[in-house]
Amino acid sequence: MTYRNQFWLVGILSILLTSQSSQSVAEEERNITLLPDSLSQWYKPVNKRQVWLHTMFALRRELQAIDEYAAEQDLALTRKWSDKFITHFRKLPEMVPEWRDDVELDEATRLETAARTGDFKTVTSAVSRLQRNCRNCHREYRAIAALRYRSPDFSNIEIADEQGVLKDYGTHMDTLSKTVNRIKIASEDNRWSRAAKASHELRGQLHRLAESCESCHQDELPRQRILGDASNRTLDELDEALTQQQLKSTGRKLGEAAVIICARCHGVHRTLGDTRSFLFD
């Protein structure tokens, strides 16, 4: 049964078996494990490079080249790319022994022989079968592997609070949410000094959050998109509305900040991060 079918089965059971608690259904979903342990050695952080991922890219590129050159009946280039593909493809069961039976090595040998003899019809047939083999594997494992090895993991990130005490990432995000709500609550109750203080605290919290981005991102562009000039302008306009004690403008600017900063970041990171945590932590 594929992961997708398993997932939908769990969903159907959760609807039909109304007497079953939601907690037990969640536990059933969390117990789905499809990835072999040996796969982790080919992904970061265990490996310095995303070796498995780049091997997949190479295989896809090589199959495309073989298919196109076979259609042109270019024997030299068909052989060249076939040799590259065979070398990478035969390494797969060595890299992940648990998937040995899923790798169609006989079909790869058929491709190799046909490429050497110039049997372009057989080359094309073998490429088609190998591509189907790839699709079948991807249908089973690609989504879950992407979540496991390529989605954000915030569990090891710590951020200092106002007193310099390190807190885990989740605690810092909870503090941010409370600070934003404090601005909204205080402004609606005409407690403008309290709202202004919370806005000042929000800037500091966002600044410390931005410093944590470098744990994943090696350049400034991702951070600037979410916590850059546009965000600072919106926060400046929020402060001006608070100074002028303009309730409607405060609400509007607070909403803009929530979209530009919170929703934009969550849209990229939170869904994947939460799903990864739910499935694997």
Number of C-alpha atoms within 10 A of each C-alpha: 6 11 16 14 11 13 13 11 12 15 14 11 12 17 11 9 10 9 8 12 10 12 8 11 15 15 12 12 16 14 10 13 11 12 16 11 10 13 17 18 17 20 19 14 11 10 12 10 13 17 16 19 15 13 17 15 11 16 20 14 13 21 22 15 18 29 21 15 19 24 14 12 16 14 17 14 17 27 22 16 21 25 18 15 23 18 13 14 20 16 12 18 16 12 16 17 16 14 16 14 9 14 18 16 17 10 16 22 14 15 27 20 16 21 26 17 11 17 15 23 13 17 26 21 16 22 21 14 16 20 16 12 15 17 13 14 14 13 13 17 16 14 12 19 18 13 19 21 18 16 19 19 18 18 12 8 14 17 21 16 17 11 6 8 9 14 14 15 18 14 14 20 16 10 15 20 14 14 20 19 15 19 26 19 14 16 22 16 12 14 14 19 15 16 27 22 14 20 23 14 16 21 15 15 20 15 12 16 20 17 11 17 15 12 10 10 11 9 10 12 11 14 17 13 15 19 20 15 11 15 19 15 12 19 20 15 18 24 20 16 20 25 14 12 18 16 16 12 16 24 18 14 20 23 17 17 22 17 15 17 20 17 15 16 17 13 10 12 15 18 13 19 19 16 15 20 18 13 17 12 9
